[in-house]
Each structure stands twice: as structure tokens, then as C-alpha cells.
Amino acid sequence: MTRLDVTWLDGGRTVDANDGGERAVTLARLRMASLPALRAFVLGRAVFEHATRDLHGDAGAMMHLPQEAADMVLRALRQLGGPVAVRRSALPDAPPGGPQAQGEAYLHVMHPTDTIEAVRRLWTLALRSHMPVAVIVQRFVVPDVSARVSEEGNDVLLVESTYGVGDLLASNLVVPDRHRVARASNAIISRTVGRKSQMTIPRTDGGVVRVPVPVTSSRELALEDRVVEQLTSMWRDVEAALGPIARLSASLAGEKLSITSAIARVGKSDELMLG
């Protein structure tokens, strides 16, 4: 019998959405296309169900992550390095808007024991909701700026950006800078400085904290024009690899851009999270 283990989301590896979830499938596809998605592994549905089989759905009984699963995480972390982010990956049969569809994440997790605890918490939530879960552990790079790209009509891409980690931007809790870019020419049409009053930054002991943005920085654009143009070019590269998308999120650390998520264009709602 094949021993269950984590699934690495590296190029060339096949990931089953029913086991690893849509986010895991897309991270694997992005890396297969040599796009800059950070390395990750997933503890899929099969691992979750096998490791929790003796708990019989009792979330209160999981005071610690089962040793078999903890050993899997530790082995994989030795290859992955850190810090990491720990997130759920929505499974196809998860109810829309249910606990497995929510975007809870543990960011800038520095220590292996804290990574194991983050997985335990996500598994406990899954047991309480009586729904299986897949959990992704991904390298976390501390960003200087976070950005997202979306469509504004057929001819314009909208690039929104703010300082620090992208949780405030993803939750619409900050007024970001906005660049409008012509799709055909990749030329910037307009620039608007947002009221970037807060930012999320890493804590020295792990995790993140929200702090005020310095006044001088809040009055400046977070991204240079050349990076905005790189983001819209990245949009086109992702669409070439995955098909039409509705939104692309990325982070900038120094001079390096990394993809953090993409959402497929599946109709009016565009609810399918791909990464």
C-alpha cells in the first residue's frame, strides 16, 4: 500500500482537485508554466481523512495534530524552508460560502511547531463543520507592496496596490492606489493615489500586525510604472496558461514579483478561487 504523504505542487505533478482543492491545482499549473508562484505542498483530503480516522469526527478530541500528519509536515518543511503561509484549499464539494470556502490563513509562520498548530486549527474547523479539507503550506515572502489586477471593461486592466501584506487589499479594508492600463498597448492611462492609512507587516516572532502607513509614503504611489506594466504582462501570461481570469493577486519583494492567487472568469459571479 502506498504511504500517504503531502503532495508537492511542482511543475509536472498531477493534482486532483477532489483531493487538493482548486487552489492547489492552480498553483501546480502556474509552476508547470514556469510562472512565479511560490513553492508549496498540500495535505489533501485523503491525508486529512486518514490521519483523523480514529477521531470519528470529534473536533474536541484533536488536542494535537496526529503524529503521522505532524511528521509529514516536518519532513516537507525541511525541504520547503520558511517562513510559510498556511491556507485552506476549497474542495469542489464544499458548500458555497461555508467554512471551507472562507479565506482564513496563517501568514508569516516562522516555526515548524506553529505550522503544525495552524494545520491542526484548520483540521479542527473542518471536523466541526463535518466537511473534509485540504491545507496548503506555501513559502511566504514578506512583500513591500501587494497588488491585484482585474478587468475594467473589455479594454482596460485595473491595477490596485498598497504597502505590505495583501490581506487589507483582499478584504477591501484599504483605499489602494489605482492604475488603469490599456489592454492592447499596455500603456498606463491614469494613476490615482489611494488613502493608504494602514498596512500589514510581519512580526519579528512570526505572524503579522497592522500598523499605520507613514504619512509621506501614504501620499506616494506604492508601485512604479514599470512594475505596473510587469503586472499586466503577467496577467496575459497567466491567461495563456490557465484560460480567462477575473482577478490576479501578486506581491512585490524587492525587485521580485510573485503570484499569490488567481480567480477564474466563470460567469457573472467569478467565484471560483484558483490560487
Order of alpha helices (4+ residues) and beta strands (2+ residues): beta-alpha-beta-alpha-alpha-beta-beta-alpha-beta-beta-beta-alpha-beta-beta-beta-beta-alpha-alpha-beta-beta
